[in-house]
Amino acid sequence: MKLVRYGEPNTEKWGMLDANLQVRTLDDALPAITHDAFSPQWVAQLQALGPEKLPLLKAERRLGPPIPRPLNFVCIGLNYVDHAAETGGKMPKEPIIFLKSLSAFSGPFDDILIPPGAEKTDWEVELGVVIGTLASHVAERDALDHIAGYCTVNDVSERAYQKERSGTWDKGKGCDSFGPTGPWFVTKDEVPDPQNLALWAEVDGVRMQNGTTRDMFFGVEFLVHYVSQFITLHPGDIIATGTPAGVGLGKKPEPIFLRPGQQVKIGVEGLGEQVCTTR
């Protein structure tokens, strides 16, 4: 099942995609859904509806993030060996965790706002893991039970803030609009192996990243287990699992960074593509 949320920011409504990727509205169906969002029971009730029975969205609407704003937007740093190498980093002994500001959470076709004075804004395509049930101190063998599904995330980063102004990475990761998410939330039954997904990024039509989740150093189930040792994960929370090689910072002979007016397209296999314009 593929779900979207459509409408203006902070007023989005739920929709479901049919076989032709058309949006079907859930307005009339949701009052009969009795379980908490993202729980296995909630997913099962929605799946039982069948998109072909739902009203077609009559007018084109903005697609927002495919889930409501999460309580925790967790990111993992340096989780692909090739990306660590291109940026001069070393693979960590344990996952690097940082939190992305919730003001960064934005839609898959919203503009990416380059902050005033920023000079090194970069792209990072990532597989997003969406939590379905409360996860605290979960065992790795049980981690999949706490996952509702997956989405595409762009962990937009201002490298000068992140690397040159001391302190933590967070100030280079949490600027407004620095977390485009979506376009779809895809339930885990449609993603039988999250460690076998292609992911890519393009800037103005030029392919910059072309990777696979097979190359993750720490896999999805381990990450859910690991993060839950430190942060209680709530339904609808996101873990962005790291990015493969091909970011602007790693380009040779010189880094390449985003400028206003560029188009950034990223995608993860089976989870849809997002297209954002920088300004």
N, C-alpha and C positions, 0 to 999 in steps of 0.2 A: 504494500500500500504506500502511495505517495501523497503526502499532505502538504498543503501550502497555506499561507495566510495572506490575504489580500486586503487592500484599502490603505488609507492614509496612515502615517506613523502614529502609533499608540491607539489606533482604533481598528486594527486589522481583525478580520473574521476568518474562520477556518474554511478551507476548501479541500476537496479531494480531486486528484487527477484521474481521468478515465484512461482507457487504453490508447487514446489519441492525444494524450497529454493536454486535454481540455479541462478547465477548472469547473468542477461541480460544487454547488454551494451546500453547506451543511447547516444553514440557519434553522431549518425546520426539523432537522434530525437531532441536533445536539440536546434539546431538552429531554429526550428519551435516553440519553447516555448517562448512566448512573455511577460510573466509576471515575476515579481520579485520572486526570490527564497523564498520559504516557505509561500508565500501568498496563500490565498484560491484559487485564480485563477490558480496559478502555480501548486498547488496540483491537481486541477481538470483537467488541461491539461495533466499532466503526467498520471493520472489515466485513462484517455480516451485512452491512447496508448495501454494498455493491454500488460502485459509482454510476453505473448506467441507469440506476433508478433515481438518481438525485438530479435536481434542476441544474441546467447548464447556466453558468455565469453569463449574463446577457451582454454586458459591456466590458471592454478591456479595463482592467484595474491594475494599479501598482501592486507588485508582489513585495511584501515585506519579508523579514526573516521568517522561516517556516515554523518557528516555535516562538512563544512569548519570551520576553526578556528573562534570561535565567537568573537564578540566585548566584550561581558561580560560573564564571567563564574562565576555565582553567586552560593554560597552554603549556606545552612541553617544548623545551629548547634542545637543540642539537640532538635530534633523534634519528638522523640519517647520517651514516658515515661520510657519504660524499659531500653533504652539506657542511658538516663540521670541517672537513678538509678544505673546502673552497673558501671558508671564512677564517681559516687559521685557528680553529678551535680544536680541542681534544674531546674525544668521546668521554662522557662522564661515567663514573662508577655507578651512580644512581641517577634516575631521571631528574632533569632540571625542571622545576615547576615555577611558573609565575602566573599571576592573575591579570587578565585583561580588564580594564575598566568597563563597566557596563554602559557608559556613555559612548564607548566605541562600537557597541552592538548596532548593526545597521543592515539594511536590506540588500539583496543580491544585485539590484540594478540602481541603487542609490549612488550619488556621487561620493568619491573619496576626497576628503577635504585636506589638502596639504596645509599644515599649520603655518602661520606667519613666520618667516625667517627660516623655515625648514629647508634643508639642502640635500638630504640623503634619504628620501622616502622610498621604500622598497616594498616588494610583493612577496608573499609566501603562500602558496597553495597548500592546504592541509585537509586531511580527513578529520571531520568532527564526529565525535561519539556523543550521542544524546542519552542521558541517564533516564531510566524508566521507573526504578524503585529506589528508595532511600538506601544509600551505600555508605556504611561506616565500618572500617576494619574488616572488609570482606576478604575472603580467601581468593587466590587467583583462580582456583577451579570453579568458583561460584560467580566470577565476575560477569560472565555473559548473561546470567540471570538478571543482572541489574541494568542491562543495556536495552533501551527501547528501539534504537535505530541509529541512523547516520545522516550526515549532511556535509556540504562543502563549506569550507571556511577559508577566508583570506586573512592571514595574520599580518596585516599591513604594519610596517615598522619604519620608524624614523631613526636611522642608524646613528646619526650624530647624537641624538638624545640618548639612545640606548648605550652607546659604546664610548662616547667622548666626554660625557658630562658627569661621570662618577655615579656611585650609588647603584641601585638595582636597575634591571631592564625595564621595569614597568612604565617609566615615563616615556620611553620610546615606542611603547606598544599600546598605550591607552588613550591616544588622542581621539577626538570625536571622529566617527566614521571609520575607524581603523579595524573594524571587525565585521566586514560584510559576510553574511551567513545565508546559505540557501543556494539555489531557489527552493529545493524540496527537502522535506523530512521523509526519509525512506525507512520503513520498518525493517527490523533485522532479518525477518524471514526472506526478504528480497536480496539480502547481502550474505550469502552463505559463508563467504570467507573474506573478512575485512582485510586480511593480509595478502590479498591478491587483486588489488584495484590499481588501475592506471590513474595518474593525476598529472595535470599539466597547467601551465600558465603561459599566456601570450600578452605582449604589449604592442599595441598598434599592429596586430596581425603577425608579429614575429614570435615564434615559439621560443620561450625562455627556459621553462622548466618542463621536463618530460620524464617523470619518475614512476615508481610503483611502490605501493605500501609493503611489498615483500622486503624492501630494503630498510624498513624500520629496525632500529637497534633494540628498542623495547616495544613489544607488541601491544595490541589493544587490550587484551585481557589483563596483562601484567600492569598496564598503566591504570586501569580502573582499580585494580587491587591496590597498587602503590599509592595513588592519590588519596584513596579512601582511608589510608592510615593517618593522614594529616588533616584532611578536609572532608567533612560530611557532605556527600554529594546528594542533591535533591532531584526529584523528577523534573526534567527539562533542563538540567545543567548540561553544559557542553565541556568536553575535553578536546581541544585542538591538539593533534598528536604529533606535530612537527612537520617539517618541510624537506623535500629532497633538494639536490643541487640545482643551481640555475637562478638563484636570486641575484639581484642587481649588485649587491656587495661583492659577490664572488666572480663577477665577470672580468675577463682578462683581454687585453692588457690593462684596461682601466675599468673601474666599477661604472655601472649605469644606474641612474636613479630617475625616479618619475618626475615629470614636469606637468604643469597645468595643461589640460586639454588632451591628455592621452587616454586611450581606451585600454583597460585591463580586463582580460577575459581569463577566468580560471575554471577548472572543472575537475570532478572526480568521477570515475567510471560508474554509471548507474545512478548517480546522485544529482546530475544536472550541471549546467554551466551558469556562471554569473558574469555579468558584464557591467563594469563600473567606469565612469569617466572621472578623471582627476580634475580638480579645480582648486 
